[in-house]
Amino acid sequence: MKIRFVICSLILFFLQTTIRGQQTEQNPVDPTHAVRMAQSQKLFKSTVRHALTAHCLKCHGGKKTEGEFELTTREAFLRGGVSGEVVEVGKAHESYLADMLHHRVEPSMPQNSGKLSEALIESILEWANLGAAYDRPLIDVDEPENAWTQRRIDQSQKDYWAFQPLRAVKIRSDLHPAPQNPIDHYIAGAMKDQKLEFLPKAEIHSLIRRIFLDTLGMPPTADDLEKLTALPKTEVLSATIKYVLNSPHYGERWARHWLDVARFAESHGFEHDYDRPFAFHYRDFVIKALNRDLPYDEFTRWQLAGDEIDPKNPLAMMATGFLGAGVFPTQITANEVEPSRYDALDDMAATTGTAMLAMTIGCARCHDHKFDPIPTADYHRFTSTFTTAVRSNQEILLNQTEYEEKRAQFEKEHQPYLDAITAYENTTLREAFDIWDEANPEKELPKWYTMKFFDVESEKSSVIKRQADESFKVEPWSVPNQDAFTFEFHTHLPSVQALRIEAFADPALKAGGPGLASNGNFQLTQISIGAAPLETANNLKDVKFSNARATFNQNDGGLHVRTVIDGQQNTGWAVDPQFGKDHGAVLTLAEPLENPSGHRLRITVSFKGNTKHIMGRFRISVSGDPELPLLSNTISEEVADILRKQAADRDEAEVKQAINWYRTSDNKWNELTANAAEHMKNMPRPEGETVMIVSEGVKPIRHHSQGKDFFEDFYFLKRGDVNQKMGKASQGFLQVLMPEEDSIELWQEVPPTGSMTSFRRTALANWMVDTEAGAGQLLARVIVNRLWHHHFGRGIVSSTNDFGIQGQPPTHPGLLDWLALELIGSDWSLKHIHSLILSSYTYQQSSAWHEANALADPENAFFWRFSPRRLEAEAIRDSILQATGQLDKTMFGKGTLDESMRRRSIYFTVKRSKLVPMLQVFDVPEPLVSQGQRPTTTVAPQALLLLNNPHLRKCCEDSAAQLIANNMADHAMIDLFYQRSLSRNPNKSEVQKASGFLASQTASYKQSGVTDAKIQATADLIQLMLCLNEFCYIY
């Protein structure tokens, strides 16, 4: 009776005691022994060592030794355990071990775990067959605790097919009866091996519909059908392929596939699931990039490091939203801060690996990958790439290239105005100043003083610049909805009793300003001052105000200037409707600041009210007299000191400073500057918008967290535990996709001077697309397989998100490599691959059933026909909108959760806790992790939804009303229904049934007293056709 031991993992529990057939001293040595042992050792190094370590070692020589069986060394393994079970060399496939691995007996191995892949089982059994050779012990007892952080893979592990270089395989060209491109030759070779027969091509109308649904996610319109079928028969399909690939709807359709892979959503997830209101720009980037056929290598690089690679390109900036699309908690206690940050970095690394390389990198977070050659050391080095990368809402100039071109032309036209001012300043103005200076020895200078400026900081990273008149201008394109600006000033006034802020009209602003709101308004919600004598400048104390007055108040309540000093952020001074003119406010200090040395002032000006209600250009000044005019000239303390000197005592630099102040009171200078200002109204305006990006050195999106948003260093974590740090992890990539010498210098770039980012992500991006020494060839394999999967419903590698050992091998490895080489050779053009696939005979085959083929290949793994498949949720809804003529073709921009929206479904807001019900019924996935393929269910609620959904019904009614308003005859309407929904004309029987249905339904509604009986009956017919399998499936 066999002894059963409960063990946690696999295989060699009963691979014990002796290996029969092993030579004794008395027998001659088998001459093939050395060869077999060498082959066995190669298998051990490439696959089996990893399997034993991952699945067996813990119970058989690691933490414990079950059944007295240890497998850390070959000697220990050959001693066996207490069971007495053996495996004969050459007969491992008939052994009890094989039964356990194949789960044919109990206990199955691994115990309490899933069955290993067939490829891995075969490797283990073959290793045993050949002699169970080891290259070295599984455990080095003298190994230091942190040895795992330096672990190297064996170079033989690169022999796995996915890690091999792309190969151009020679293929026979005489096997296919009607090949249309090389794809058909590769398919024909495999079909011959499987003894499968070719099917005829589908009918032309079916192919047009198939290509439209597959590539655009919607059927062709009646006009599309008419135009395409009017072409010569030999041109129809090529014209159809060209049309769909150039359609803007192509990007909307294929972006949805990529967004599944990118786990895209517009909320943070978890129980609170706060919105990410600016995340939709990433979705728009994907659509635009695909429509422009952005080379896939650049598409990849931008998503990893667009902010470093092309920071002036708004699309490249939007692309970084890929890294930040995952879930992240918004309620983080002090104990959760560090683990949450490591979770966020894991999400970035794991999704990058899965989406781009189909490698489950995240599985090596706590231990070496159980199947693939990814040591946990590689995981940590790879993940350290993202150490300081954070989500941030940034204002980005969307039309930068166009704006810069127009701005350059405008500046050329504006230069004569500036030249006139300069000429006047260099001649007449100097003379006028000298006359004024001499005539006014005892000068009455302004009593409002601008101060010595040191620094200004925007809370939300708006661009703010100091102007020549000592005002500050905020760039409109850079502002978020709310902001606050903190200034550092020094003043040498011994007494400060009042602060003044002036908001200036500006013809370049909307409505002439002075605010940046759409109507020119602003809302100043608060001004606060921290003050200290210059002699003790670090001892800042809060300053209180006693009074506030202004040139104009929008009302006497929450928009009056006195609310600026009330300590409330939900009120503030505004000036509607007094736009296009200067405004000023004076705040009186409750207690004067008195000190002969002067004062340091830290002044914060807050605009936390309505959207973009921020002053466009404003100036801050102080005085010892709170009763001075609200709008009057100012002077800097420095210029005032210069003007108090005798003319002969001033140097040239001081004279220029004095003239720059004086010119604002000179009539001719004011006239010239007014002319320039009038021309400035024609200046092109930048278009800025807030975008969620992922970058470094930017203000992170702040959550309810009791700690840092990120940490400067990333550590090796034993077992993934933040409390078991084993030293800092420097950046590295996957050894299996690098040269044996794994230095990353090949891909690193030196950050430009002044860069706020580390350029680690640029190094990753460079490695990712490097087809010579990096991951570029696997990157190409993975994406062409994704395209094939979505065109045929099954990938050449069916496990689209896992090209590792637990994934499935390619059914047509030569074809996969050829497509990858075609992609690289076409400058990474995805549309080129689409065109190849769509124009192949393989794609254009009939979807008809073939009994003999189905018996030989029931899964259609060898593509002997086009497999019919149901449309995904979004495509069903979009097809309904298209077929009923209700589609709103507006592209891009903020989405909505309103199910009555008639834009394409990709523009629904993806809120993790509130997915659109109709889409859920048709299997839309939850965007928590990367989804390489969707499940397809057939359940009753799908049919019930198509029959009862009020939004669908309204589309049908609106479509019916439009057709009836055009006085269409019944037979013409029926023809149009069939063309719109099924892309064909009805046959005679279908016309008769549809006509009878319309007549009977109309009569029934009239009998029931329905006033719009004809519309309701017509809507019934439209809705009926939308419920047909022929409508909801691609054939």
Secondary structure by P-SEA (a helix, b strand, c coil): cbbbbbcccccccccccccccccccccccccaaaaaaaaaaaaaaccaaaaaaacccccccccccccccccccaaaaaaccccccccccccccccaaaaaaacccccccccccccccaaaaaaaaaaaaacccccccccccccccccccccccccccccccccccccbbbbbcccccccccaaaaaaaaaaaaabbbbbccccaaaaaaaaaaacccccccaaaaaaaaacccccaaaaaaaaaaaccaaaaaaaaaaaaaacccccccccccccccccaaaaaaaaaaaaacccaaaaaaaaacccccccccaaaaaaccccccbbbbccccccaaaaaaaaaaaaaaaaaaaaccccccccccccccccccccaaaaaaaacccccbbbbbcccccaaaaaaaaaaaaaaaaaaaaaaaaaaaacaaaaaaaaaaaaccccccccbbbccccccccccccbbbbccccccccccccccccbbbbbbbbbccccccbbbbbbbbbcccccccccccccbbbbbcbbbbbbbccccccbbbbbbbcccccccccccccccccccccccccbbbbbccccccccbbbbbbccccccccbbbbbbbbbcccccccccccbbbbbccccccccbbbbbcaaaaaaaacccccccaaaaaaaaaaaccccaaaaaaaaaaaaaacccbbbbbbbbbccccccccccccccccccccccccccccccccccccccccccccccccccccccccccccccccccaaaaaaaaaaacccccaaaaaaaaaaaaaaaaacccccccccccccccccccccaaaaaaaaaaaaaacccaaaaaaaaaacccccccccccaaaaaacccccccccbbbbbbcaaaaaaaaaaaaccccccccccccccccccccccccccccccccaaaaaaccccccccccbbbbbbcaaaaaaaaccaaaaaaaaaaaaaaaaacccaaaaaaaaaaacccccccaaaaaaaaaaaaaaaaaaaaacccaaaaaaaaaaaaaaaacccccccc
